Amino acid sequence: MQKTTFTWALTGVCAVLGFMLTVQLTSRAQSSTSTPTSYLDYRTQVYEQLQEQTILAQDIAKEKVQLKQYQLSGGNQAAMQAALRKDAQTVATEAGLTKVSGNGLTMTIQDDPNLPFYQATAGQFQQNADVIISQIVNDLFGVGATAISINGQRLVTTSSIRLVSGLGPITDLQVNTYPIQMPYVITAIGNVQDMQSVLTVDQIQPELNLMQEDFLVKSYTGSKHVSVPGYSGPLPGAWAKEVGN
């Protein structure tokens, strides 16, 4: 009787341990598939978190300055108007409506028939120019670029970069619905070292070279500045009309 009881107890313990082990292995497998699997994944997450933290800190600082200006105006009409005009100018600059200059990069993408020809990759840029340029732009904004233009077209939150098919196999690249032609010149204002680093890590130049495209990068620091024009296209709500009830 005691032997039978011991056997059943041992069986129960083994079953419980087996169940716990199964749950543990399953949870580990699930967590491993939901976490980043490479250094670049972690780096991207860190960049995103830092960018979000920076934006939030800037927003808090702006609100504090604005509140201080209103408090100092003390109800004075002229002072209040001056504070509002300053706020309007700041908003216009942040929205991309005004021209800005500063340290930055210019990146030129152009055909180069002198580069080695690879059948598998030659010509792929023309078929995916919108995706490739969008990725470059997103990477630059991700490391803190404050203003970017493509062939003089300023990028804002409502901007679009797309390939539009014409008659036959010809496609045009459009930025802000405006057609642009090669060479494509991307101008970015921001920390030069950070922007150069992300371009190197993402191997933009060697990948474009495989498609027989040059990627020429020039940096401008110190007294040498680059300029990005203000956005001149229609703004959200520009065609909206008020209607009655």
C-alpha positions in Angstrom: 0.0 0.0 0.0 2.8 2.4 0.9 4.6 1.5 -2.3 1.6 2.2 -4.4 1.0 5.6 -2.7 4.7 6.5 -3.2 4.4 5.5 -6.9 1.4 7.7 -7.5 2.9 10.6 -5.6 6.1 10.3 -7.7 4.1 10.2 -10.9 2.2 13.3 -9.8 5.4 15.2 -9.0 6.9 14.3 -12.4 3.7 15.4 -14.2 3.8 18.8 -12.5 7.5 19.3 -13.2 6.9 18.3 -16.9 4.0 20.8 -17.1 6.1 23.6 -15.6 9.0 22.8 -17.9 6.7 22.9 -20.9 5.3 26.3 -19.9 8.8 27.7 -19.3 10.0 26.6 -22.7 6.9 27.8 -24.5 7.2 31.2 -22.8 10.8 31.5 -23.8 10.0 30.6 -27.4 7.3 33.2 -27.5 9.5 35.9 -26.0 12.3 35.1 -28.3 10.1 35.6 -31.4 8.7 38.9 -30.1 12.1 40.5 -29.3 14.6 42.0 -31.8 17.0 39.5 -33.2 19.8 41.8 -34.4 21.9 44.7 -33.3 20.2 46.9 -35.9 16.8 46.1 -34.4 17.9 47.3 -31.0 19.6 50.3 -32.5 16.5 51.3 -34.3 14.4 51.0 -31.2 16.9 53.2 -29.2 16.9 55.8 -32.0 13.1 55.9 -31.9 12.9 56.2 -28.1 15.6 58.9 -28.1 13.8 60.8 -30.8 10.5 60.6 -29.0 12.1 61.7 -25.7 13.8 64.7 -27.5 10.5 65.8 -29.1 8.6 65.6 -25.8 11.3 67.5 -24.0 11.3 70.2 -26.7 7.5 70.5 -26.5 7.6 70.9 -22.7 10.3 73.6 -23.0 8.2 75.5 -25.6 5.1 75.4 -23.5 7.0 76.7 -20.5 8.5 79.6 -22.6 5.0 80.4 -24.0 3.4 80.4 -20.6 6.2 82.6 -19.2 5.6 85.1 -22.1 1.9 85.3 -21.4 2.5 85.7 -17.7 5.0 88.6 -18.3 2.6 90.3 -20.6 0.3 90.8 -17.6 -2.7 91.4 -19.8 -0.9 94.1 -21.8 -2.5 94.0 -25.3 0.7 94.9 -27.2 2.9 92.4 -25.3 0.3 89.7 -25.9 0.2 90.4 -29.6 4.0 90.3 -29.8 4.0 86.9 -28.0 1.4 85.6 -30.4 3.4 86.8 -33.4 6.5 85.1 -32.1 4.5 81.9 -31.6 3.2 82.0 -35.1 6.7 82.4 -36.5 7.9 79.5 -34.5 5.1 77.3 -35.6 5.7 78.3 -39.3 9.4 77.3 -38.9 8.6 74.0 -37.3 5.9 73.2 -39.9 8.5 73.7 -42.7 6.9 76.9 -44.1 10.1 79.0 -43.9 13.5 78.7 -45.4 16.2 77.4 -43.0 20.0 77.1 -43.2 22.6 75.3 -41.2 25.1 72.5 -41.0 24.1 69.5 -43.1 24.6 67.2 -46.0 23.8 67.0 -49.7 23.3 63.6 -51.2 23.1 63.2 -55.0 21.8 60.1 -56.7 22.5 59.8 -60.4 23.1 57.2 -63.1 26.7 56.0 -63.6 27.2 53.6 -66.5 30.9 53.3 -65.5 29.9 51.3 -62.4 30.1 47.5 -62.7 27.0 46.0 -64.4 25.1 43.3 -62.4 22.2 41.8 -64.3 20.3 41.0 -61.1 20.3 44.5 -59.7 20.9 46.9 -62.6 17.9 49.2 -63.2 16.2 48.3 -59.9 16.5 51.9 -58.6 14.3 53.3 -61.3 11.6 50.8 -60.3 11.9 51.5 -56.6 13.1 55.1 -56.4 10.2 56.2 -54.2 10.8 53.4 -51.6 14.6 53.8 -51.6 14.5 57.6 -51.2 11.7 57.4 -48.6 13.9 55.0 -46.6 16.9 57.5 -46.8 14.7 60.4 -45.7 13.2 58.4 -42.8 16.7 57.4 -41.6 17.8 61.0 -41.7 14.8 62.2 -39.7 15.3 59.3 -37.3 18.7 60.7 -36.3 17.5 64.2 -35.8 17.5 66.0 -39.2 15.5 69.2 -38.8 14.8 70.0 -42.4 15.0 68.0 -45.7 14.3 68.8 -49.3 14.5 66.8 -52.5 15.3 68.8 -55.6 14.1 71.9 -53.9 10.9 70.4 -52.6 10.6 70.7 -48.8 9.3 67.7 -47.0 6.7 68.3 -44.4 4.3 66.0 -42.5 1.9 65.8 -45.4 4.6 65.3 -48.1 4.5 62.4 -50.5 7.2 60.7 -52.5 5.8 58.4 -55.2 6.4 56.9 -58.6 3.7 57.8 -61.2 3.4 55.7 -64.3 3.0 57.6 -67.6 2.5 56.3 -71.1 4.4 53.1 -71.7 7.1 51.9 -69.2 8.2 55.5 -68.3 7.6 56.5 -64.7 8.2 59.9 -63.0 9.2 60.5 -59.5 7.0 63.1 -57.8 7.6 64.9 -54.5 4.6 66.8 -53.1 2.9 65.9 -56.4 5.6 67.9 -58.3 7.6 65.9 -60.9 11.3 65.9 -60.5 14.1 64.6 -62.7 17.5 63.0 -62.0 19.9 63.7 -60.6 18.0 63.6 -57.3 19.6 65.9 -54.7 18.6 65.4 -51.1 19.5 68.3 -48.8 19.3 67.7 -45.1 20.1 70.0 -42.1 21.1 68.4 -38.9 24.0 66.8 -37.0 26.4 65.9 -39.9 28.2 63.1 -38.0 24.9 61.4 -37.0 23.5 61.6 -40.5 26.7 60.2 -42.1 26.7 57.4 -39.6 23.2 56.2 -40.4 24.0 56.3 -44.1 27.1 54.2 -43.5 25.3 51.7 -41.2 22.5 51.2 -43.7 25.0 50.8 -46.6 23.2 53.2 -48.8 26.1 53.8 -51.2 27.1 50.2 -51.9 23.5 49.2 -52.4 22.9 52.0 -54.9 26.2 51.2 -56.6 25.0 47.7 -57.3 22.1 49.3 -59.2 24.6 51.4 -61.2 23.7 54.6 -59.3 26.2 57.0 -57.8 25.5 58.3 -54.2 27.6 61.4 -53.7 27.6 62.8 -50.2 29.0 66.2 -49.3 29.1 67.7 -45.8 28.8 71.3 -44.8 29.9 72.5 -41.4 31.2 75.6 -39.7 30.8 78.7 -42.0 29.6 76.4 -44.9 25.9 76.0 -44.7 23.2 74.3 -46.7 19.7 75.8 -47.2 16.4 74.1 -47.4 13.5 76.2 -48.8 10.1 76.5 -47.2 7.2 74.4 -48.2 5.1 76.2 -50.8 2.3 73.7 -51.6 -1.2 73.6 -50.3 -1.7 73.1 -46.6 -4.3 70.7 -45.0 -7.7 72.4 -45.0 -6.7 74.9 -47.7 -9.7 74.0 -49.8 -12.1 73.5 -46.9 -15.2 75.7 -46.8 -17.4 76.5 -43.9 -21.0 75.2 -44.4 -24.1 76.1 -42.5 -26.2 73.8 -40.4 
